[in-house]
C-alpha cells in the first residue's frame, strides 16, 4: 500500500458534490472553529470561577470535537483518498490551494492539541465533555505558557487562512459562478 501524494487530486469529473460524511466533517470543523474563536475571547475578561470552569469545559470539548473531525477528514482525504469533485483548477493555482488546505488541516490538529496541553498544565483544570478533568498536571507554568503561546499563534494564522478560504468560496460562487461552494454545501441548499 502506498501513501498518495498530497498534491494528487483524487477527483473525478462528473461528481458534483462531496460525500455527506465529507461535508459533515468539513462543516463540523468550520462551525466548531467559529464557536471556539468566539468563545475563546471570553477568557480575556475577568470571569467568576464557575463561569470560567464552564467556559473551559465547553471550549475544550468543542476543541476535541474539531480535533477528531480533522483527524477523520485527513484520513478520508490523504489516507483513503476518497473521491472528490474535480475543481477544474490546474498548475500553480491548484498547488497554492492544496498548500493552503494542508496548512488548515495541520492547524486543525496543532491548535486543539496545544489547547489540550494548555488545559493539562493549567491550574484551572477543564472537564472534557463535562466528565474528565484534564487539568491533571497543575502548576507547570513553563509548559502552560509554551502551549498557550503556540495555541494563540496558531489561532491567528487559522483566522487568516479560514477567512481567505471563506472569501475564496464566495468568490467562486458569486464572481466565477462555478460549483466550488455548492460542492461542499449541496445544490438544494444554494440558490444562485
C-alpha positions in Angstrom: 0.0 0.0 0.0 1.4 3.4 -0.9 0.6 6.7 0.6 -0.9 9.0 -2.0 0.8 12.2 -2.9 -0.5 15.3 -1.1 -0.7 17.1 -4.4 -2.6 14.3 -6.1 -6.1 15.5 -7.0 -8.1 12.2 -6.3 -11.0 13.9 -8.0 -13.5 12.6 -10.5 -15.0 14.5 -13.4 -18.8 14.2 -13.2 -19.0 14.1 -9.4 -20.9 17.3 -8.3 -20.7 17.2 -4.5 -18.6 15.8 -1.7 -19.9 12.9 0.1 -22.3 13.5 3.1 -19.6 12.3 5.6 -17.0 14.6 4.0 -19.4 17.6 4.2 -20.4 16.8 7.7 -16.8 16.7 8.9 -15.9 19.9 7.0 -18.8 21.8 8.5 -18.3 20.4 12.0 -14.7 21.8 11.8 -15.9 25.1 10.4 -18.7 25.6 12.9 -16.5 24.3 15.8 -13.7 26.7 14.9 -16.1 29.6 14.8 -17.6 28.7 18.2 -14.1 28.3 19.6 -12.9 31.6 18.3 -15.9 33.5 19.7 -16.0 31.6 23.0 -12.2 31.8 23.4 -12.4 35.6 23.6 -14.2 35.4 27.0 -11.0 34.2 28.7 -9.6 37.7 28.1 -12.0 39.1 30.7 -12.2 38.8 34.5 -14.7 35.9 35.0 -16.2 34.2 38.0 -14.7 30.8 38.8 -17.9 29.0 37.9 -18.3 30.8 34.6 -14.6 30.2 33.8 -14.9 26.5 34.6 -18.0 26.2 32.4 -16.3 28.1 29.6 -13.2 25.9 29.8 -15.4 22.7 29.7 -17.2 23.9 26.5 -14.1 25.2 24.9 -12.0 22.0 25.5 -14.9 19.8 24.4 -15.6 21.7 21.2 -11.8 21.8 20.5 -11.7 18.0 20.9 -14.6 17.5 18.5 -12.8 19.7 16.0 -9.6 17.6 16.5 -11.5 14.3 16.0 -13.2 15.8 12.9 -9.9 16.9 11.5 -8.2 13.5 12.0 -11.2 11.8 10.3 -11.2 14.2 7.4 -7.4 13.9 7.0 -7.8 10.1 6.9 -10.6 10.4 4.3 -8.6 12.9 2.2 -5.0 11.7 2.4 -5.0 8.1 3.5 -8.2 6.6 2.0 -8.1 9.1 -0.9 -11.9 9.5 -1.1 -13.2 10.7 -4.4 -13.9 14.4 -4.5 -15.4 16.7 -7.2 -13.0 18.0 -9.8 -12.4 21.7 -9.2 -11.1 22.2 -12.7 -8.0 24.0 -11.3 -4.6 23.2 -12.5 -1.0 24.3 -12.2 0.1 26.9 -9.7 -3.5 27.7 -8.5 -4.1 24.0 -7.6 -0.7 23.8 -5.8 -1.5 27.0 -3.8 -4.9 25.8 -2.9 -3.6 22.4 -1.8 -0.9 24.1 0.4 -3.5 26.4 2.0 -5.7 23.4 2.7 -2.9 21.3 4.1 -2.0 24.3 6.3 -5.6 24.4 7.6 -5.6 20.7 8.3 -2.3 21.0 10.2 -3.7 23.9 12.2 -6.8 21.9 12.9 -4.5 19.4 14.6 -2.0 21.7 16.2 -4.4 24.2 17.7 -6.6 21.6 19.6 -3.6 19.7 20.8 -1.8 22.8 22.1 -5.2 23.8 23.7 -5.3 20.4 25.5 -1.7 20.8 26.5 -2.6 24.2 27.9 -5.5 22.6 29.8 -3.3 19.8 31.1 -0.9 22.2 32.7 -3.4 24.8 33.8 -4.1 25.4 37.5 -7.8 25.9 36.5 -8.4 22.5 35.1 -11.1 21.7 32.5 -13.7 18.9 32.4 -13.7 17.4 28.9 -17.2 16.6 27.9 -18.2 17.5 31.4 -16.8 14.2 32.6 -13.0 14.0 32.8 -10.8 16.6 34.4 -7.9 17.1 32.0 -6.1 19.6 34.3 -4.0 16.8 35.8 -0.6 18.4 35.9 -1.1 21.6 37.8 1.5 24.3 38.2 3.8 23.5 35.2 3.9 27.2 34.2 6.6 26.8 31.5 4.6 24.1 29.7 1.4 26.0 30.2 2.9 29.2 28.7 4.5 27.4 25.8 1.3 25.5 24.9 -0.7 28.7 25.2 1.7 30.7 23.0 1.6 28.1 20.2 -2.2 27.8 20.6 -2.7 31.6 20.2 -0.3 32.0 17.3 -1.9 29.0 15.6 -5.3 30.6 16.1 -4.2 33.9 14.5 -2.8 32.0 11.5 -6.0 30.0 11.3 -8.1 33.1 11.3 -6.3 34.4 8.3 -6.4 31.1 6.4 -10.1 30.4 7.2 -11.1 34.0 6.3 -9.3 33.6 2.9 -11.0 30.2 2.5 -14.4 31.8 3.0 -13.6 34.7 0.7 -12.4 32.3 -2.0 -15.6 30.2 -1.7 -17.7 33.3 -2.1 -15.5 34.5 -5.0 -16.0 31.2 -6.7 -19.8 31.2 -6.1 -20.7 34.9 -6.9 -17.9 36.0 -9.3 -16.8 32.9 -11.1 -20.2 31.2 -10.8 -18.7 27.8 -10.6 -19.6 24.8 -8.4 -16.8 25.0 -5.8 -19.1 26.2 -3.0 -22.1 24.2 -4.0 -20.0 21.0 -4.0 -19.4 21.5 -0.3 -22.9 22.6 0.6 -25.1 20.7 -1.9 -27.2 22.2 -4.6 -30.5 22.1 -2.7 -29.1 24.5 0.0 -27.8 27.0 -2.6 -29.9 29.2 -4.8 -27.8 31.3 -7.2 
